[in-house]
Amino acid sequence: MTRATRRKTGHRGVRARTYATALLVTGSLALAGCSEDTAKDDASESKTPSAVPSTATATSASPSADPGAAVEAVYRKYWDEKVKAYGKATVQGTDLKKYAVAEAYLQDVTEVKALKAKGFVATGKPVLAPEVDSVDMKRKTPRASLTDCTDISQWTLVKKSSGQAVTLPEGRLTKYITKVEAEKWYGNWVIVKVTPEDQTC
């Protein structure tokens, strides 16, 4: 089965207050100054980010009679791998691609590249409180949505070389609502889109 997932990427102002977009405000997308190692990572990370995962690498959640529980489990695993990637400024050596596809994966790869370009990493981890809103198993490609209250107050951006905390814009939200879309590909749930909202929770 082949499937191309196309999503319109909204350039919402709300992202100016999210954790990752704060990196953009500080100029962390200055990729022109990346090292040769970064270029190698870019080539590896950018290969078919929206491709459907194979049956060998697709994520299998723990068996459950409740599909909502499986969706939440995959979302939490997605974040576990995302934290690992941000913690070393590369998706290499993580299982992020097992849990994120399409726009969600591409967004994370872009943000990780931005971290590496500036010599930043993230320490600690966010606190999640996801709730499944809906699961539609009748579709040809089952789809689910969930809403998370994402608390990133303990997820700190630091300079990799010194461990010194990076100053981020004042007034940014550190606890906000995140809308998440997931789909079931090859019998396994994957995260397709993650949208932070400009709304506290």
N, C-alpha and C positions, 0 to 999 in steps of 0.2 A: 504494500500500500504506500502511495506517495501522497504527501500533503504539504502545501505551502501555506503558511499562516501569515496573513498580511494584516497589520493593524495600523491605523493612523496614529502617528505620534503627536500628542497634543503638547504645544509649547506653553504650558500653563505657568502663570506667575507663582502658583502655589509652591512649585518646587524650589523657589528661592529660599524657602524656609526649611527645607529638609536637610538632613545631615549631609548627604552626598552632594547636593547642589551648592551647599555652602563651600565646598571645595572649589567649585567653578568660580564662585565669587572671589576666592583668594587666588585665582589664576592658575589652578592646578591642571588646566588643560593645555598648558604650553608644551605640546608634544614635540615641537620642533627641536627642543633641546634634549630629547631622549637619547639614552646611550644605545650602543649596538645591541646590548642584551635586551633592552626594551623593544627594539625593532624586531628581534627574534620572537619575543613573547607576543608582539602584536600580530605577527604573521600566523602564529600558532593559534592564538585566542580568537582571531577573527574568521577562522575557517567555518563556514556554514553555521553561524550562531543560531539560526532559526531552523536548522534541519531537525527532522523528527528523529529522536533517539532510537537506536536499534534495540531489538528485544534483548540484546546482551547487556546493554547499558541502561535501559530504562528503569525507572525507580519502581520498586514493588513495596507498597506499604504493607504493614502487618495485616493479615486477614481480619476482616471485620464485617459483621452484618450491616453495619452502619457506614454507608459511603462517606458521610460527612466526617467521620472519625479518620478515615483514610486520607481525606483531603487535608485535614488539619495536621496529620502526622507528616505528610509530605511538605507542607508549608514550614513546619518547624525544622525539618531536615534541610530544607532549602536555606534557612537562616543559619543553621549550624555551619554549612559550607561557605556561605557568604561571609560570615565572621572570620573563618579561616583565611579566605582570600584577601579580605581587607587587612588582616593581621600580618600579612607578608607582602601585600601589594602585588599579588599575582594569582590568577586562577589555577596556575599549574600546581599539580600536587593536591588538588581538591576534587571533590565530586560534584561541584556546582552544576556542571552540564547534565548530570543525571536528574537534577530536580528542577532546573530552569531551562526554558526554551524560548525561541522567538524574542519578543521585545524584552521580556524579563532578563534573559541571559545577556542580550546585547547591552542593555542598560548597565548591568553589573560589570561587564567587561570594560565598558567605557569609563566607569568610575574608578575601577581598579587601575587602569592605565594612567588616569589622572593622578592617583595617589603615587604611583611609582615615579611619574615624571617630576613630582615635587619632592620626592624623598620622604613621603609620609607613610605611616601605617596607623591602624586603629587598634587600640587595646581595650580590654574589657569586652562586654557584650550587651546587646539590648535586652529589654524585658518585653516579652510578647504576651498578648491577651487576645488571640484570634477567636472569632465566632463564625461558624459557617452560616451563611445567609440562605443559600439555596443549592440544591444538587438536582440537575436534570439528567436522568439516566435514559430518557426516551429519545434523545437526540442521536443522530448517527455517530457523532463524536460527543460523548457525555461531557457536560460542562458544569462547573461549580463556581460559586463566588463566596468570598468570606470577607469580613471586616476585622481589622486588627487595631488595637490600641498599642502603638509602637513607642516604647519609652527608650530613647537613646541617651539618656542623661549619664549612664555609666559606660557608654561606648565612646572612648576618647581618642581624638586625633592627635598623634605625636610625631615628632621628627624621628625617623628611623635611626639616624646617626647618633642622636643624643638622648632620645626619650623625652625631650622637652615638649610640653603641651603646645599645640598650635592654637593661636587666637582666632576664633571664628566670629562672624558677624553677630552683634548684639541683637537680641529680640528674636533670634531664630527659635522655632519650636523644637523642643526636645522630647515632647510627648504629643503625638499626633495620630489622627486616624489614617489608616492605610487600607485602600480597597484592592482586593486581590482576585484575579481570575485564574482558574485552573481548568485543564481539560484532561481527558483520559485518552492517552495515545498508546496503542499496542497493549491495552489492558492495564496501563499504569497511569496514575495521576502525575501530572507535571504542572509547574507554575508557568503561566503564559504571560501575565501582565501584573505589575505591581505599581500602584499609583498612590503616592503619599498625598494627603489632602491638607489644605491650609486651615486645619481645624483641630483644636486641642481635644483631648479626651480624658 
